[in-house]
Amino acid sequence: MEKWIAGITGTVGFLVSYLVDGVGMAVSILLAVMALDYATGLIAAFVNKQLNSRIGTTGFARKLYILLLIAAVYLVESILFGSEHVGDGIAIAYIAIEFISITENGVKMGAPMPPFVSDLLSMVKSKTEGKEN
């Protein structure tokens, strides 16, 4: 389910970027959302007494990899097509994924969530776990 959400938001992001000739702010917003996700993850781990430097370092490395991947897409797309629309679409897809993660961190901390958000997270989690098993 998370891949569907990322695919749809990435496609919409690509189309919007194409229609307005580049979003430009997508990676800046992604950086901010990644920082928020990392911070809320640390807070959730602290609240649940599960702080672990290895998990934190691995999470940071994954976020760095995503940024490098998007940078590579921007470079290749710029060389081949002279545009940045696909890179913007991918960045927007990752923004959606990070937002889901921030919300999950809030649930882990016991923060109040509207019922529709909790239902959506449960659905995403059950679909994701079903594919992993």
DSSP file (Angstrom, degrees, kcal/mol; ACC not computed):
  #  RESIDUE AA STRUCTURE BP1 BP2  ACC     N-H-->O    O-->H-N    N-H-->O    O-->H-N    TCO  KAPPA ALPHA  PHI   PSI    X-CA   Y-CA   Z-CA
    1    1 A M     >        0   0    0      0, 0.0     4,-2.4     0, 0.0     5,-0.2   0.000 360.0 360.0 360.0 -40.5    0.0    0.0    0.0
    2    2 A E  H  >  +     0   0    0    122,-0.3     4,-2.5     1,-0.2     5,-0.2   0.878 360.0  52.2 -61.3 -37.0    2.9    2.4    0.8
    3    3 A K  H  > S+     0   0    0      2,-0.2     4,-2.7     1,-0.2    -1,-0.2   0.866 108.2  51.2 -67.3 -35.9    4.3    1.7   -2.7
    4    4 A W  H  > S+     0   0    0      2,-0.2     4,-2.8     1,-0.2     5,-0.2   0.929 110.8  47.9 -65.0 -44.9    0.9    2.6   -4.2
    5    5 A I  H  X S+     0   0    0     -4,-2.4     4,-2.7     1,-0.2     5,-0.3   0.931 114.4  46.5 -61.2 -45.1    0.8    5.8   -2.3
    6    6 A A  H  X S+     0   0    0     -4,-2.5     4,-2.6     1,-0.2    -2,-0.2   0.911 113.2  49.7 -63.6 -42.2    4.4    6.7   -3.3
    7    7 A G  H  X S+     0   0    0     -4,-2.7     4,-2.2     2,-0.2    -2,-0.2   0.920 113.7  44.5 -63.4 -44.3    3.7    5.8   -6.9
    8    8 A I  H  X S+     0   0    0     -4,-2.8     4,-2.7     2,-0.2     5,-0.2   0.944 116.7  44.4 -66.8 -47.8    0.5    7.9   -7.1
    9    9 A T  H  X S+     0   0    0     -4,-2.7     4,-2.7    -5,-0.2    -2,-0.2   0.867 113.6  52.0 -67.1 -33.9    2.0   10.9   -5.3
   10   10 A G  H  X S+     0   0    0     -4,-2.6     4,-2.4    -5,-0.3    -1,-0.2   0.911 111.3  46.6 -65.5 -42.0    5.2   10.6   -7.4
   11   11 A T  H  X S+     0   0    0     -4,-2.2     4,-2.5     2,-0.2    -2,-0.2   0.919 114.3  46.9 -65.7 -44.3    3.2   10.5  -10.7
   12   12 A V  H  X S+     0   0    0     -4,-2.7     4,-2.8     2,-0.2     5,-0.2   0.918 112.3  51.3 -63.1 -42.1    1.1   13.5   -9.6
   13   13 A G  H  X S+     0   0    0     -4,-2.7     4,-2.6    76,-0.2    -2,-0.2   0.901 109.7  49.8 -60.6 -41.5    4.3   15.3   -8.5
   14   14 A F  H  X S+     0   0    0     -4,-2.4     4,-2.7     2,-0.2    -2,-0.2   0.936 112.3  47.5 -60.8 -47.2    5.8   14.6  -11.9
   15   15 A L  H  X S+     0   0    0     -4,-2.5     4,-2.7     2,-0.2    -2,-0.2   0.912 113.4  47.0 -63.8 -43.1    2.7   15.9  -13.7
   16   16 A V  H  X S+     0   0    0     -4,-2.8     4,-2.3     2,-0.2    -1,-0.2   0.931 112.9  49.9 -63.5 -44.3    2.6   19.0  -11.6
   17   17 A S  H  <>S+     0   0    0     -4,-2.6     5,-4.1    -5,-0.2     4,-0.3   0.910 112.8  47.3 -59.5 -42.8    6.3   19.6  -12.1
   18   18 A Y  H ><5S+     0   0    0     -4,-2.7     3,-0.7     3,-0.2    -1,-0.2   0.914 112.2  49.3 -64.9 -43.5    5.9   19.2  -15.8
   19   19 A L  H 3<5S+     0   0    0     -4,-2.7    -2,-0.2     1,-0.2    -1,-0.2   0.841 119.8  35.6 -68.9 -33.6    2.9   21.5  -16.0
   20   20 A V  T 3<5S-     0   0    0     -4,-2.3    -1,-0.2    -5,-0.2    -2,-0.2   0.251 115.6-110.6-104.6  12.9    4.5   24.3  -14.0
   21   21 A D  T < 5S-     0   0    0     -3,-0.7    -3,-0.2    -4,-0.3    -4,-0.1   0.932  84.1 -14.9  60.1  51.2    7.9   23.7  -15.5
   22   22 A G      < -     0   0    0     -5,-4.1    63,-0.1    -6,-0.2    -4,-0.1   0.398  52.9-136.6 100.4 130.7    9.6   22.4  -12.3
   23   23 A V        -     0   0    0     61,-0.2     2,-1.3     1,-0.1    62,-0.1   0.879  29.2-175.1 -82.4 -42.8    8.6   22.5   -8.7
   24   24 A G        +     0   0    0      1,-0.2     4,-0.3    60,-0.1     3,-0.3  -0.091  69.9  66.4  78.8 -40.4   12.0   23.4   -7.5
   25   25 A M  S  > S+     0   0    0     -2,-1.3     4,-2.8     1,-0.2     5,-0.3   0.478  70.2  98.5 -92.4  -2.7   11.2   23.2   -3.8
   26   26 A A  H  > S+     0   0    0      1,-0.2     4,-2.4     2,-0.2    -1,-0.2   0.894  86.3  42.3 -56.8 -46.3   10.6   19.4   -3.7
   27   27 A V  H  > S+     0   0    0     -3,-0.3     4,-2.6     2,-0.2    -1,-0.2   0.874 113.4  52.9 -71.7 -35.9   14.0   18.5   -2.4
   28   28 A S  H  > S+     0   0    0     -4,-0.3     4,-1.9     2,-0.2    -2,-0.2   0.924 112.4  45.1 -62.9 -43.2   14.1   21.3    0.1
   29   29 A I  H  X S+     0   0    0     -4,-2.8     4,-2.8     2,-0.2     5,-0.2   0.907 111.0  54.2 -65.8 -41.3   10.7   20.2    1.5
   30   30 A L  H  X S+     0   0    0     -4,-2.4     4,-2.7    -5,-0.3    -2,-0.2   0.913 107.1  51.1 -59.1 -43.3   12.0   16.5    1.4
   31   31 A L  H  X S+     0   0    0     -4,-2.6     4,-2.2     2,-0.2    -1,-0.2   0.919 111.8  47.0 -59.6 -44.0   15.0   17.5    3.6
   32   32 A A  H  X S+     0   0    0     -4,-1.9     4,-2.2     2,-0.2    -2,-0.2   0.918 113.6  47.2 -64.6 -43.5   12.7   19.3    6.1
   33   33 A V  H  X S+     0   0    0     -4,-2.8     4,-2.5     2,-0.2    -2,-0.2   0.876 110.7  52.6 -68.2 -36.7   10.3   16.4    6.3
   34   34 A M  H  X S+     0   0    0     -4,-2.7     4,-2.7    -5,-0.2    -1,-0.2   0.912 109.2  49.6 -63.0 -41.8   13.2   13.9    6.6
   35   35 A A  H  X S+     0   0    0     -4,-2.2     4,-2.5     2,-0.2    -2,-0.2   0.912 111.7  48.8 -63.6 -41.7   14.6   15.9    9.5
   36   36 A L  H  X S+     0   0    0     -4,-2.2     4,-2.8     2,-0.2     5,-0.2   0.905 111.5  49.7 -63.4 -41.5   11.1   16.0   11.1
   37   37 A D  H  X S+     0   0    0     -4,-2.5     4,-2.2     2,-0.2    -2,-0.2   0.927 112.0  47.7 -63.3 -44.8   10.8   12.2   10.7
   38   38 A Y  H  X S+     0   0    0     -4,-2.7     4,-2.2     2,-0.2    -2,-0.2   0.928 113.9  47.3 -62.0 -44.9   14.2   11.6   12.2
   39   39 A A  H  X S+     0   0    0     -4,-2.5     4,-2.4     1,-0.2    -2,-0.2   0.924 113.2  47.1 -64.1 -44.9   13.4   13.9   15.2
   40   40 A T  H  X S+     0   0    0     -4,-2.8     4,-2.6     1,-0.2    -1,-0.2   0.839 110.2  54.4 -67.9 -30.4   10.0   12.3   15.8
   41   41 A G  H  X S+     0   0    0     -4,-2.2     4,-2.3    -5,-0.2    -1,-0.2   0.907 109.1  47.6 -65.4 -41.9   11.6    8.8   15.5
   42   42 A L  H  X S+     0   0    0     -4,-2.2     4,-2.4     2,-0.2    -2,-0.2   0.909 112.8  48.8 -64.3 -41.8   14.1    9.8   18.2
   43   43 A I  H  X S+     0   0    0     -4,-2.4     4,-2.9     2,-0.2    -2,-0.2   0.924 111.5  49.2 -64.3 -43.7   11.3   11.2   20.4
   44   44 A A  H  X S+     0   0    0     -4,-2.6     4,-2.2     1,-0.2    -2,-0.2   0.911 112.0  48.7 -62.2 -41.7    9.2    8.0   19.9
   45   45 A A  H  <>S+     0   0    0     -4,-2.3     5,-3.6     2,-0.2     6,-0.5   0.898 112.6  48.6 -64.7 -39.5   12.2    5.8   20.8
   46   46 A F  H ><5S+     0   0    0     -4,-2.4     3,-1.2     3,-0.2    -2,-0.2   0.935 111.3  49.0 -64.1 -46.9   12.9    8.0   23.9
   47   47 A V  H 3<5S+     0   0    0     -4,-2.9    -2,-0.2     1,-0.3    -1,-0.2   0.884 116.5  42.4 -60.6 -39.6    9.3    7.8   25.0
   48   48 A N  T 3<5S-     0   0    0     -4,-2.2    -1,-0.3    -5,-0.2    -2,-0.2   0.348 111.9-120.0 -90.2   6.1    9.2    4.0   24.6
   49   49 A K  T < 5S+     0   0    0     -3,-1.2    -3,-0.2    -4,-0.2    -4,-0.1   0.915  79.7 120.1  55.0  47.0   12.6    3.6   26.1
   50   50 A Q      < +     0   0    0     -5,-3.6    -4,-0.2    -6,-0.1    -5,-0.1   0.003  28.1 153.1-128.1  26.7   13.9    2.0   22.9
   51   51 A L        +     0   0    0     -6,-0.5     2,-0.3    -5,-0.1    -9,-0.1  -0.389  14.6 171.9 -61.0 132.4   16.7    4.4   22.0
   52   52 A N     >  -     0   0    0      1,-0.1     4,-2.2    -2,-0.1     5,-0.2  -0.935  29.8-153.7-148.3 117.6   19.3    2.5   19.9
   53   53 A S  H  > S+     0   0    0     -2,-0.3     4,-2.6     1,-0.2     5,-0.2   0.844  97.0  55.9 -63.8 -33.5   22.3    4.2   18.2
   54   54 A R  H  > S+     0   0    0      2,-0.2     4,-2.4     1,-0.2    -1,-0.2   0.927 108.9  46.1 -64.8 -44.2   22.5    1.4   15.6
   55   55 A I  H  > S+     0   0    0      2,-0.2     4,-2.4     1,-0.2    -2,-0.2   0.917 114.3  49.1 -64.1 -42.6   18.9    1.9   14.5
   56   56 A G  H  X S+     0   0    0     -4,-2.2     4,-2.2     2,-0.2    -2,-0.2   0.903 112.2  47.4 -62.8 -42.5   19.3    5.7   14.4
   57   57 A T  H  X S+     0   0    0     -4,-2.6     4,-2.5     2,-0.2    -1,-0.2   0.901 111.8  50.2 -66.5 -40.8   22.5    5.4   12.4
   58   58 A T  H  X S+     0   0    0     -4,-2.4     4,-2.2     2,-0.2    -2,-0.2   0.911 110.6  50.0 -63.7 -42.4   20.8    3.0   10.0
   59   59 A G  H  X S+     0   0    0     -4,-2.4     4,-2.0     2,-0.2    -2,-0.2   0.903 111.3  48.6 -62.0 -41.8   17.8    5.3    9.6
   60   60 A F  H  X S+     0   0    0     -4,-2.2     4,-2.3     1,-0.2    -2,-0.2   0.914 110.1  51.6 -64.4 -42.5   20.1    8.3    8.9
   61   61 A A  H  X S+     0   0    0     -4,-2.5     4,-2.3     1,-0.2    -2,-0.2   0.885 108.6  51.6 -62.6 -38.9   22.1    6.2    6.3
   62   62 A R  H  X S+     0   0    0     -4,-2.2     4,-2.2     2,-0.2    -1,-0.2   0.907 109.9  48.9 -64.1 -41.1   18.8    5.3    4.5
   63   63 A K  H  X S+     0   0    0     -4,-2.0     4,-2.0     2,-0.2    -2,-0.2   0.897 110.5  50.8 -66.1 -39.3   17.8    8.9    4.3
   64   64 A L  H  X S+     0   0    0     -4,-2.3     4,-2.3     2,-0.2    -2,-0.2   0.906 109.0  52.0 -62.5 -42.0   21.2    9.8    2.9
   65   65 A Y  H  X S+     0   0    0     -4,-2.3     4,-2.8     1,-0.2    -2,-0.2   0.916 107.3  52.3 -60.4 -43.8   20.9    7.1    0.3
   66   66 A I  H  X S+     0   0    0     -4,-2.2     4,-2.5     1,-0.2    -1,-0.2   0.915 110.0  48.8 -59.9 -43.3   17.5    8.4   -0.8
   67   67 A L  H  X S+     0   0    0     -4,-2.0     4,-2.3     2,-0.2    -1,-0.2   0.898 112.0  48.5 -64.3 -40.2   18.9   11.9   -1.2
   68   68 A L  H  X S+     0   0    0     -4,-2.3     4,-2.3     2,-0.2    -2,-0.2   0.893 110.7  51.5 -66.2 -38.7   21.8   10.5   -3.2
   69   69 A L  H  X S+     0   0    0     -4,-2.8     4,-2.3     2,-0.2    -2,-0.2   0.932 111.0  46.8 -62.3 -46.6   19.4    8.5   -5.4
   70   70 A I  H  X S+     0   0    0     -4,-2.5     4,-2.6     1,-0.2    -2,-0.2   0.893 110.4  53.4 -64.2 -39.2   17.3   11.6   -6.1
   71   71 A A  H  X S+     0   0    0     -4,-2.3     4,-2.4     1,-0.2    -1,-0.2   0.911 108.8  49.8 -60.8 -41.6   20.5   13.6   -6.9
   72   72 A A  H  X S+     0   0    0     -4,-2.3     4,-2.8     2,-0.2     5,-0.3   0.905 109.8  50.7 -63.8 -41.2   21.5   10.9   -9.4
   73   73 A V  H  X S+     0   0    0     -4,-2.3     4,-2.9     1,-0.2     5,-0.3   0.931 110.4  49.7 -61.9 -45.2   18.0   11.0  -11.0
   74   74 A Y  H  X S+     0   0    0     -4,-2.6     4,-2.5     2,-0.2    -2,-0.2   0.925 113.0  47.1 -58.5 -45.2   18.2   14.8  -11.3
   75   75 A L  H  X S+     0   0    0     -4,-2.4     4,-2.3     2,-0.2    -2,-0.2   0.946 115.5  43.3 -63.7 -49.1   21.7   14.5  -12.9
   76   76 A V  H  X S+     0   0    0     -4,-2.8     4,-2.9     1,-0.2     5,-0.3   0.927 116.0  48.2 -64.0 -44.1   20.8   11.8  -15.4
   77   77 A E  H  X>S+     0   0    0     -4,-2.9     4,-3.0    -5,-0.3     5,-1.0   0.899 111.0  51.1 -63.7 -40.0   17.5   13.4  -16.3
   78   78 A S  H  X5S+     0   0    0     -4,-2.5     4,-0.7    -5,-0.3    -1,-0.2   0.906 114.2  43.9 -63.4 -41.6   19.2   16.8  -16.7
   79   79 A I  H  <5S+     0   0    0     -4,-2.3    -2,-0.2    -5,-0.2    -1,-0.2   0.929 123.1  35.5 -68.8 -45.6   21.8   15.3  -19.0
   80   80 A L  H  <5S+     0   0    0     -4,-2.9    -2,-0.2    -5,-0.2    -3,-0.2   0.890 137.9  11.3 -78.7 -39.9   19.4   13.2  -21.1
   81   81 A F  H  <5S-     0   0    0     -4,-3.0    -3,-0.2    -5,-0.3    -2,-0.1   0.558  87.0-125.4-120.0 -12.1   16.3   15.4  -21.2
   82   82 A G  S  <<S+     0   0    0     -5,-1.0     2,-0.2    -4,-0.7    -4,-0.2   0.752  78.3  94.3  71.0  23.2   17.3   18.8  -19.9
   83   83 A S        -     0   0    0     -6,-0.9    -1,-0.3    -9,-0.1    -2,-0.2  -0.777  63.7-147.3-135.3 179.8   14.5   18.8  -17.3
   84   84 A E     >  +     0   0    0     -2,-0.2     4,-2.0    -3,-0.1   -61,-0.2   0.080  62.2 112.7-135.9  22.3   14.0   17.9  -13.6
   85   85 A H  H  > S+     0   0    0      2,-0.2     4,-2.2     1,-0.2   -68,-0.2   0.890  77.9  47.6 -71.4 -40.7   10.4   16.7  -13.6
   86   86 A V  H  > S+     0   0    0      2,-0.2     4,-2.6     1,-0.2     5,-0.2   0.920 111.8  51.6 -67.0 -42.4   11.0   13.0  -12.8
   87   87 A G  H  > S+     0   0    0      1,-0.2     4,-2.4     2,-0.2    -2,-0.2   0.904 110.0  49.6 -59.4 -41.9   13.3   14.0  -10.0
   88   88 A D  H  X S+     0   0    0     -4,-2.0     4,-2.4     2,-0.2    -1,-0.2   0.915 110.2  51.2 -62.0 -42.9   10.6   16.3   -8.6
   89   89 A G  H  X S+     0   0    0     -4,-2.2     4,-2.0     1,-0.2   -76,-0.2   0.915 111.1  47.1 -61.5 -43.6    8.1   13.5   -8.8
   90   90 A I  H  X S+     0   0    0     -4,-2.6     4,-2.2     2,-0.2    -1,-0.2   0.910 111.3  51.5 -65.3 -41.9   10.4   11.1   -7.0
   91   91 A A  H  X S+     0   0    0     -4,-2.4     4,-1.7     1,-0.2    -2,-0.2   0.906 110.1  49.3 -61.2 -41.1   11.1   13.7   -4.3
   92   92 A I  H  X S+     0   0    0     -4,-2.4     4,-1.8     2,-0.2    -1,-0.2   0.871 108.1  54.1 -67.3 -36.2    7.4   14.2   -3.8
   93   93 A A  H  X S+     0   0    0     -4,-2.0     4,-1.8     1,-0.2    -1,-0.2   0.920 109.4  47.7 -61.9 -43.2    6.8   10.5   -3.6
   94   94 A Y  H  X S+     0   0    0     -4,-2.2     4,-2.6     1,-0.2    -1,-0.2   0.818 105.2  59.6 -68.9 -29.1    9.4   10.3   -0.8
   95   95 A I  H  X S+     0   0    0     -4,-1.7     4,-2.2     2,-0.2    -1,-0.2   0.923 105.9  48.9 -61.2 -42.6    7.7   13.3    1.0
   96   96 A A  H  X S+     0   0    0     -4,-1.8     4,-2.0     2,-0.2    -2,-0.2   0.914 111.4  49.0 -62.8 -42.8    4.5   11.2    1.2
   97   97 A I  H  X S+     0   0    0     -4,-1.8     4,-2.0     1,-0.2    -2,-0.2   0.914 111.6  48.9 -63.8 -43.2    6.4    8.2    2.6
   98   98 A E  H  X S+     0   0    0     -4,-2.6     4,-2.4     1,-0.2    -1,-0.2   0.878 108.3  54.2 -64.3 -37.6    8.2   10.4    5.2
   99   99 A F  H  X S+     0   0    0     -4,-2.2     4,-2.1     2,-0.2    -1,-0.2   0.904 107.2  50.5 -64.1 -40.7    4.8   12.0    6.2
  100  100 A I  H  X S+     0   0    0     -4,-2.0     4,-2.4     1,-0.2    -1,-0.2   0.918 110.7  50.2 -60.0 -43.0    3.4    8.5    6.8
  101  101 A S  H  X S+     0   0    0     -4,-2.0     4,-2.3     2,-0.2    -2,-0.2   0.886 107.8  52.3 -64.7 -39.7    6.4    7.7    8.9
  102  102 A I  H  X S+     0   0    0     -4,-2.4     4,-1.8     2,-0.2    -1,-0.2   0.917 110.7  48.6 -61.3 -42.7    6.0   10.9   11.0
  103  103 A T  H  X S+     0   0    0     -4,-2.1     4,-1.9     1,-0.2    -2,-0.2   0.904 109.6  51.7 -64.7 -41.7    2.4    9.9   11.6
  104  104 A E  H  X S+     0   0    0     -4,-2.4     4,-2.4     1,-0.2    -1,-0.2   0.886 106.8  54.2 -61.7 -38.5    3.4    6.4   12.6
  105  105 A N  H  X S+     0   0    0     -4,-2.3     4,-1.5     1,-0.2    -1,-0.2   0.888 106.2  52.6 -62.2 -38.4    6.0    7.9   15.1
  106  106 A G  H  X>S+     0   0    0     -4,-1.8     5,-2.7     1,-0.2     4,-0.6   0.902 108.6  49.7 -62.8 -40.9    3.1   10.0   16.6
  107  107 A V  H ><5S+     0   0    0     -4,-1.9     3,-1.1     1,-0.2    -2,-0.2   0.907 107.4  54.6 -63.9 -41.7    1.1    6.8   17.1
  108  108 A K  H 3<5S+     0   0    0     -4,-2.4    -1,-0.2     1,-0.3    -2,-0.2   0.822 108.3  49.8 -61.3 -30.7    4.1    5.1   18.7
  109  109 A M  H 3<5S-     0   0    0     -4,-1.5    -1,-0.3    -5,-0.2    -2,-0.2   0.587 118.6-113.0 -82.5 -10.2    4.3    8.0   21.2
  110  110 A G  T <<5 +     0   0    0     -3,-1.1    -3,-0.2    -4,-0.6    -2,-0.1   0.682  57.9 163.1  85.1  18.4    0.6    7.7   22.0
  111  111 A A      < -     0   0    0     -5,-2.7    -1,-0.2    -6,-0.2     2,-0.1  -0.434  48.2 -97.8 -69.0 144.6   -0.3   11.0   20.4
  112  112 A P        -     0   0    0      0, 0.0    -1,-0.1     0, 0.0    -5,-0.0  -0.419  45.7-172.2 -66.3 135.9   -4.0   11.5   19.7
  113  113 A M        -     0   0    0     -2,-0.1   -10,-0.0    -3,-0.1     5,-0.0  -0.974  29.3-106.9-128.4 142.0   -4.8   10.8   16.0
  114  114 A P    >>  -     0   0    0      0, 0.0     4,-2.0     0, 0.0     3,-0.8  -0.382  37.4-114.2 -61.4 147.8   -8.1   11.3   14.2
  115  115 A P  H 3> S+     0   0    0      0, 0.0     4,-2.7     0, 0.0     5,-0.2   0.856 114.6  55.8 -55.7 -38.8   -9.8    7.9   13.5
  116  116 A F  H 3> S+     0   0    0      1,-0.2     4,-2.1     2,-0.2     5,-0.1   0.848 107.9  49.3 -66.0 -31.0   -9.4    8.1    9.7
  117  117 A V  H <> S+     0   0    0     -3,-0.8     4,-2.7     2,-0.2    -1,-0.2   0.928 111.7  47.9 -70.5 -45.0   -5.6    8.6   10.1
  118  118 A S  H  X S+     0   0    0     -4,-2.0     4,-2.4     1,-0.2    -2,-0.2   0.907 112.7  49.6 -60.6 -41.8   -5.4    5.6   12.5
  119  119 A D  H  X S+     0   0    0     -4,-2.7     4,-2.2    -5,-0.2    -1,-0.2   0.912 111.2  49.0 -63.6 -42.9   -7.5    3.5   10.0
  120  120 A L  H  X S+     0   0    0     -4,-2.1     4,-2.6     2,-0.2    -2,-0.2   0.917 111.9  48.4 -63.8 -43.4   -5.3    4.5    7.1
  121  121 A L  H  X S+     0   0    0     -4,-2.7     4,-2.8     1,-0.2    -1,-0.2   0.897 110.7  51.1 -64.1 -40.0   -2.1    3.7    9.0
  122  122 A S  H  X S+     0   0    0     -4,-2.4     4,-2.6    -5,-0.2    -1,-0.2   0.909 111.4  48.4 -62.3 -41.1   -3.5    0.3   10.0
  123  123 A M  H  X S+     0   0    0     -4,-2.2     4,-2.3     2,-0.2    -2,-0.2   0.926 113.0  46.5 -65.6 -45.3   -4.4   -0.5    6.4
  124  124 A V  H  X S+     0   0    0     -4,-2.6     4,-2.5     1,-0.2  -122,-0.3   0.925 114.0  49.0 -61.9 -44.5   -1.0    0.5    5.2
  125  125 A K  H  X S+     0   0    0     -4,-2.8     4,-2.8     1,-0.2     5,-0.2   0.914 111.7  47.7 -63.8 -43.8    0.7   -1.5    7.9
  126  126 A S  H  X S+     0   0    0     -4,-2.6     4,-1.8     2,-0.2    -1,-0.2   0.891 113.9  47.3 -67.0 -37.8   -1.4   -4.6    7.2
  127  127 A K  H  X S+     0   0    0     -4,-2.3     4,-1.4    -5,-0.2    -2,-0.2   0.905 114.3  47.6 -67.3 -40.7   -0.8   -4.4    3.5
  128  128 A T  H  X S+     0   0    0     -4,-2.5     4,-1.6    -5,-0.2     3,-0.2   0.924 112.7  47.6 -66.8 -45.0    3.0   -3.9    4.0
  129  129 A E  H  X S+     0   0    0     -4,-2.8     4,-1.6     1,-0.2    -1,-0.2   0.858 107.8  56.8 -65.2 -34.9    3.3   -6.7    6.5
  130  130 A G  H  < S+     0   0    0     -4,-1.8    -1,-0.2    -5,-0.2    -2,-0.2   0.851 108.5  46.7 -64.2 -35.0    1.3   -9.1    4.2
  131  131 A K  H  < S+     0   0    0     -4,-1.4    -1,-0.2    -3,-0.2    -2,-0.2   0.802 109.9  53.4 -76.9 -29.8    3.9   -8.5    1.4
  132  132 A E  H  <        0   0    0     -4,-1.6    -2,-0.2     1,-0.2    -1,-0.2   0.828 360.0 360.0 -74.8 -30.8    6.9   -9.0    3.6
  133  133 A N     <        0   0    0     -4,-1.6    -1,-0.2    -5,-0.1    -2,-0.2   0.457 360.0 360.0 -84.7 360.0    5.7  -12.4    4.9
